[in-house]
Amino acid sequence: MTTLLALDTATEACSVALLHEGRVLSHYEVIPRQHAQRVLPMIRMLLDEAGVALSAIDAIAFGRGPGAFTGVRIAVGVVQGLAFALERPVLPISNLALLAQRAWREHGAEQVAAAIDARMDEVYWGCYRQAQGEMRLLGVEAVLAPELADLPAVATGDWFGAGTGWGTFGARIALTPYDQAPDLLPHAQDLLSLAGFAWARGEAVAADQAQPVYLRDKVATPKAVS
């Protein structure tokens, strides 16, 4: 039976989760600017609680962004360090997808417009629809001004708004959700769920492919050296 470790540090929340022998354990803390100090102790505490050795892990999932630049880099650094040491593959999962999955788990939302406050007067935006227990992306993820956030052309029906982008910019987003959770943050428990689907599809990659996704080209793409 597969044993998966999941961790996320892309927003104000820091969380870890473990799937072992069909049982899920997780720890979740909202601790801005403390992720680097807390994430490894949280992993050790989780493994001790489960009575599982780090070497028993089959793959490591992580929130690959979008999110805070520093937070995403912390996750990538920790995951690469562990994965290289253990010689295990990794499962990069979108943080917007995590939000949508949490909204489905906690609020029963079948269609979710996920928005994370991206600072600089922009939001990270992605629209997801539930299918067989998995939130799946419709259209593309983007970083844009709140006024430009919209549903993809294939979207129909009512939508739930999830994430800090709604808390900060809700009045400027044209979409009117039937309900929303503007304080919702990604949770590793939902990362674990999405990672399970990705693992079953064979989407795990080598540790050196554990790369961050920022969506902002000016952050994600290094300048050419002249």
TORKOL-4160 file (C-alpha; in steps of 0.2 Angstrom, whole numbers, padded with zeros to 4 digits, m for minus):
226
<pt num="1" X="0000" Y="0000" Z="0000"/>
<pt num="2" X="0007" Y="0017" Z="m0005"/>
<pt num="3" X="0014" Y="0029" Z="0008"/>
<pt num="4" X="0013" Y="0047" Z="0003"/>
<pt num="5" X="0020" Y="0063" Z="0012"/>
<pt num="6" X="0013" Y="0080" Z="0008"/>
<pt num="7" X="0019" Y="0097" Z="0013"/>
<pt num="8" X="0013" Y="0115" Z="0009"/>
<pt num="9" X="0021" Y="0132" Z="0013"/>
<pt num="10" X="0015" Y="0143" Z="m0001"/>
<pt num="11" X="0004" Y="0154" Z="0009"/>
<pt num="12" X="0002" Y="0160" Z="0027"/>
<pt num="13" X="m0002" Y="0142" Z="0032"/>
<pt num="14" X="0011" Y="0128" Z="0034"/>
<pt num="15" X="0004" Y="0110" Z="0034"/>
<pt num="16" X="0010" Y="0093" Z="0032"/>
<pt num="17" X="0000" Y="0077" Z="0029"/>
<pt num="18" X="0004" Y="0058" Z="0028"/>
<pt num="19" X="m0005" Y="0044" Z="0020"/>
<pt num="20" X="0000" Y="0027" Z="0027"/>
<pt num="21" X="m0010" Y="0010" Z="0026"/>
<pt num="22" X="m0025" Y="0020" Z="0021"/>
<pt num="23" X="m0024" Y="0031" Z="0036"/>
<pt num="24" X="m0022" Y="0050" Z="0034"/>
<pt num="25" X="m0014" Y="0061" Z="0047"/>
<pt num="26" X="m0010" Y="0080" Z="0046"/>
<pt num="27" X="m0004" Y="0095" Z="0055"/>
<pt num="28" X="m0009" Y="0113" Z="0050"/>
<pt num="29" X="m0004" Y="0129" Z="0057"/>
<pt num="30" X="m0006" Y="0147" Z="0051"/>
<pt num="31" X="0011" Y="0154" Z="0055"/>
<pt num="32" X="0017" Y="0168" Z="0043"/>
<pt num="33" X="0036" Y="0169" Z="0041"/>
<pt num="34" X="0039" Y="0154" Z="0051"/>
<pt num="35" X="0038" Y="0140" Z="0038"/>
<pt num="36" X="0056" Y="0137" Z="0037"/>
<pt num="37" X="0058" Y="0134" Z="0055"/>
<pt num="38" X="0042" Y="0124" Z="0057"/>
<pt num="39" X="0040" Y="0112" Z="0042"/>
<pt num="40" X="0054" Y="0099" Z="0046"/>
<pt num="41" X="0049" Y="0098" Z="0064"/>
<pt num="42" X="0031" Y="0096" Z="0059"/>
<pt num="43" X="0036" Y="0082" Z="0047"/>
<pt num="44" X="0046" Y="0073" Z="0061"/>
<pt num="45" X="0031" Y="0075" Z="0073"/>
<pt num="46" X="0019" Y="0067" Z="0060"/>
<pt num="47" X="0030" Y="0052" Z="0056"/>
<pt num="48" X="0033" Y="0049" Z="0075"/>
<pt num="49" X="0014" Y="0050" Z="0078"/>
<pt num="50" X="0011" Y="0037" Z="0064"/>
<pt num="51" X="0026" Y="0026" Z="0068"/>
<pt num="52" X="0032" Y="0027" Z="0051"/>
<pt num="53" X="0051" Y="0029" Z="0046"/>
<pt num="54" X="0055" Y="0042" Z="0033"/>
<pt num="55" X="0062" Y="0028" Z="0022"/>
<pt num="56" X="0045" Y="0020" Z="0021"/>
<pt num="57" X="0038" Y="0035" Z="0010"/>
<pt num="58" X="0035" Y="0031" Z="m0008"/>
<pt num="59" X="0034" Y="0049" Z="m0014"/>
<pt num="60" X="0033" Y="0067" Z="m0008"/>
<pt num="61" X="0019" Y="0079" Z="m0014"/>
<pt num="62" X="0021" Y="0098" Z="m0012"/>
<pt num="63" X="0011" Y="0114" Z="m0016"/>
<pt num="64" X="0021" Y="0120" Z="m0031"/>
<pt num="65" X="0013" Y="0137" Z="m0031"/>
<pt num="66" X="0006" Y="0149" Z="m0035"/>
<pt num="67" X="0009" Y="0158" Z="m0019"/>
<pt num="68" X="0021" Y="0168" Z="m0009"/>
<pt num="69" X="0038" Y="0168" Z="m0018"/>
<pt num="70" X="0048" Y="0163" Z="m0002"/>
<pt num="71" X="0035" Y="0151" Z="0004"/>
<pt num="72" X="0035" Y="0141" Z="m0013"/>
<pt num="73" X="0054" Y="0141" Z="m0013"/>
<pt num="74" X="0054" Y="0134" Z="0005"/>
<pt num="75" X="0043" Y="0119" Z="m0001"/>
<pt num="76" X="0054" Y="0116" Z="m0016"/>
<pt num="77" X="0070" Y="0116" Z="m0006"/>
<pt num="78" X="0063" Y="0104" Z="0008"/>
<pt num="79" X="0055" Y="0092" Z="m0005"/>
<pt num="80" X="0071" Y="0091" Z="m0016"/>
<pt num="81" X="0082" Y="0088" Z="m0001"/>
<pt num="82" X="0071" Y="0074" Z="0006"/>
<pt num="83" X="0068" Y="0067" Z="m0011"/>
<pt num="84" X="0086" Y="0067" Z="m0016"/>
<pt num="85" X="0091" Y="0059" Z="0000"/>
<pt num="86" X="0078" Y="0045" Z="m0001"/>
<pt num="87" X="0079" Y="0043" Z="m0020"/>
<pt num="88" X="0060" Y="0045" Z="m0021"/>
<pt num="89" X="0049" Y="0054" Z="m0034"/>
<pt num="90" X="0039" Y="0070" Z="m0031"/>
<pt num="91" X="0022" Y="0076" Z="m0035"/>
<pt num="92" X="0020" Y="0094" Z="m0038"/>
<pt num="93" X="0002" Y="0100" Z="m0036"/>
<pt num="94" X="m0006" Y="0117" Z="m0039"/>
<pt num="95" X="m0010" Y="0128" Z="m0024"/>
<pt num="96" X="m0026" Y="0134" Z="m0032"/>
<pt num="97" X="m0031" Y="0116" Z="m0034"/>
<pt num="98" X="m0028" Y="0113" Z="m0016"/>
<pt num="99" X="m0040" Y="0128" Z="m0012"/>
<pt num="100" X="m0053" Y="0121" Z="m0023"/>
<pt num="101" X="m0051" Y="0103" Z="m0016"/>
<pt num="102" X="m0053" Y="0110" Z="0002"/>
<pt num="103" X="m0068" Y="0120" Z="m0003"/>
<pt num="104" X="m0076" Y="0104" Z="m0009"/>
<pt num="105" X="m0071" Y="0094" Z="0007"/>
<pt num="106" X="m0077" Y="0107" Z="0019"/>
<pt num="107" X="m0091" Y="0116" Z="0010"/>
<pt num="108" X="m0097" Y="0103" Z="m0003"/>
<pt num="109" X="m0093" Y="0115" Z="m0017"/>
<pt num="110" X="m0093" Y="0106" Z="m0034"/>
<pt num="111" X="m0087" Y="0121" Z="m0044"/>
<pt num="112" X="m0074" Y="0133" Z="m0036"/>
<pt num="113" X="m0066" Y="0149" Z="m0042"/>
<pt num="114" X="m0050" Y="0149" Z="m0032"/>
<pt num="115" X="m0041" Y="0166" Z="m0029"/>
<pt num="116" X="m0025" Y="0169" Z="m0019"/>
<pt num="117" X="m0020" Y="0187" Z="m0015"/>
<pt num="118" X="m0005" Y="0189" Z="m0026"/>
<pt num="119" X="0000" Y="0206" Z="m0020"/>
<pt num="120" X="0004" Y="0220" Z="m0032"/>
<pt num="121" X="m0015" Y="0223" Z="m0035"/>
<pt num="122" X="m0017" Y="0206" Z="m0043"/>
<pt num="123" X="m0024" Y="0188" Z="m0039"/>
<pt num="124" X="m0019" Y="0171" Z="m0043"/>
<pt num="125" X="m0034" Y="0164" Z="m0052"/>
<pt num="126" X="m0040" Y="0146" Z="m0057"/>
<pt num="127" X="m0057" Y="0138" Z="m0059"/>
<pt num="128" X="m0060" Y="0120" Z="m0054"/>
<pt num="129" X="m0074" Y="0107" Z="m0056"/>
<pt num="130" X="m0076" Y="0092" Z="m0046"/>
<pt num="131" X="m0075" Y="0075" Z="m0055"/>
<pt num="132" X="m0075" Y="0058" Z="m0046"/>
<pt num="133" X="m0068" Y="0067" Z="m0030"/>
<pt num="134" X="m0055" Y="0077" Z="m0038"/>
<pt num="135" X="m0055" Y="0095" Z="m0042"/>
<pt num="136" X="m0050" Y="0097" Z="m0060"/>
<pt num="137" X="m0044" Y="0114" Z="m0069"/>
<pt num="138" X="m0056" Y="0122" Z="m0082"/>
<pt num="139" X="m0046" Y="0134" Z="m0093"/>
<pt num="140" X="m0029" Y="0140" Z="m0087"/>
<pt num="141" X="m0022" Y="0147" Z="m0071"/>
<pt num="142" X="m0017" Y="0165" Z="m0072"/>
<pt num="143" X="m0011" Y="0180" Z="m0062"/>
<pt num="144" X="m0021" Y="0195" Z="m0066"/>
<pt num="145" X="m0030" Y="0211" Z="m0060"/>
<pt num="146" X="m0046" Y="0206" Z="m0050"/>
<pt num="147" X="m0057" Y="0215" Z="m0063"/>
<pt num="148" X="m0050" Y="0203" Z="m0077"/>
<pt num="149" X="m0054" Y="0187" Z="m0067"/>
<pt num="150" X="m0068" Y="0178" Z="m0075"/>
<pt num="151" X="m0074" Y="0160" Z="m0079"/>
<pt num="152" X="m0068" Y="0150" Z="m0094"/>
<pt num="153" X="m0079" Y="0149" Z="m0109"/>
<pt num="154" X="m0084" Y="0131" Z="m0105"/>
<pt num="155" X="m0090" Y="0136" Z="m0087"/>
<pt num="156" X="m0109" Y="0134" Z="m0083"/>
<pt num="157" X="m0119" Y="0134" Z="m0067"/>
<pt num="158" X="m0116" Y="0142" Z="m0050"/>
<pt num="159" X="m0098" Y="0144" Z="m0042"/>
<pt num="160" X="m0091" Y="0145" Z="m0025"/>
<pt num="161" X="m0077" Y="0158" Z="m0021"/>
<pt num="162" X="m0062" Y="0152" Z="m0011"/>
<pt num="163" X="m0046" Y="0160" Z="m0005"/>
<pt num="164" X="m0038" Y="0176" Z="0001"/>
<pt num="165" X="m0041" Y="0184" Z="m0016"/>
<pt num="166" X="m0059" Y="0185" Z="m0012"/>
<pt num="167" X="m0056" Y="0192" Z="0005"/>
<pt num="168" X="m0045" Y="0206" Z="m0002"/>
<pt num="169" X="m0053" Y="0209" Z="m0020"/>
<pt num="170" X="m0070" Y="0202" Z="m0019"/>
<pt num="171" X="m0079" Y="0218" Z="m0023"/>
<pt num="172" X="m0068" Y="0220" Z="m0039"/>
<pt num="173" X="m0071" Y="0202" Z="m0046"/>
<pt num="174" X="m0085" Y="0202" Z="m0058"/>
<pt num="175" X="m0091" Y="0185" Z="m0054"/>
<pt num="176" X="m0104" Y="0184" Z="m0040"/>
<pt num="177" X="m0102" Y="0167" Z="m0031"/>
<pt num="178" X="m0117" Y="0159" Z="m0023"/>
<pt num="179" X="m0106" Y="0157" Z="m0007"/>
<pt num="180" X="m0088" Y="0160" Z="m0003"/>
<pt num="181" X="m0074" Y="0156" Z="0010"/>
<pt num="182" X="m0063" Y="0172" Z="0009"/>
<pt num="183" X="m0051" Y="0166" Z="0023"/>
<pt num="184" X="m0048" Y="0148" Z="0016"/>
<pt num="185" X="m0030" Y="0143" Z="0014"/>
<pt num="186" X="m0022" Y="0128" Z="0006"/>
<pt num="187" X="m0021" Y="0112" Z="0017"/>
<pt num="188" X="m0009" Y="0097" Z="0015"/>
<pt num="189" X="m0024" Y="0085" Z="0018"/>
<pt num="190" X="m0031" Y="0091" Z="0002"/>
<pt num="191" X="m0014" Y="0090" Z="m0006"/>
<pt num="192" X="m0013" Y="0072" Z="m0001"/>
<pt num="193" X="m0030" Y="0069" Z="m0009"/>
<pt num="194" X="m0025" Y="0077" Z="m0026"/>
<pt num="195" X="m0008" Y="0068" Z="m0025"/>
<pt num="196" X="m0016" Y="0051" Z="m0024"/>
<pt num="197" X="m0025" Y="0054" Z="m0040"/>
<pt num="198" X="m0009" Y="0060" Z="m0048"/>
<pt num="199" X="0001" Y="0045" Z="m0041"/>
<pt num="200" X="m0012" Y="0033" Z="m0048"/>
<pt num="201" X="m0010" Y="0041" Z="m0065"/>
<pt num="202" X="0009" Y="0039" Z="m0065"/>
<pt num="203" X="0012" Y="0058" Z="m0064"/>
<pt num="204" X="0027" Y="0057" Z="m0051"/>
<pt num="205" X="0043" Y="0065" Z="m0057"/>
<pt num="206" X="0061" Y="0065" Z="m0052"/>
<pt num="207" X="0067" Y="0076" Z="m0038"/>
<pt num="208" X="0076" Y="0088" Z="m0050"/>
<pt num="209" X="0059" Y="0092" Z="m0058"/>
<pt num="210" X="0052" Y="0099" Z="m0042"/>
<pt num="211" X="0050" Y="0116" Z="m0048"/>
<pt num="212" X="0040" Y="0131" Z="m0042"/>
<pt num="213" X="0026" Y="0139" Z="m0052"/>
<pt num="214" X="0024" Y="0158" Z="m0049"/>
<pt num="215" X="0014" Y="0162" Z="m0064"/>
<pt num="216" X="0022" Y="0179" Z="m0065"/>
<pt num="217" X="0035" Y="0178" Z="m0079"/>
<pt num="218" X="0045" Y="0192" Z="m0071"/>
<pt num="219" X="0048" Y="0181" Z="m0056"/>
<pt num="220" X="0048" Y="0164" Z="m0063"/>
<pt num="221" X="0059" Y="0168" Z="m0078"/>
<pt num="222" X="0078" Y="0173" Z="m0076"/>
<pt num="223" X="0084" Y="0187" Z="m0086"/>
<pt num="224" X="0095" Y="0183" Z="m0100"/>
<pt num="225" X="0114" Y="0187" Z="m0097"/>
<pt num="226" X="0121" Y="0198" Z="m0110"/>
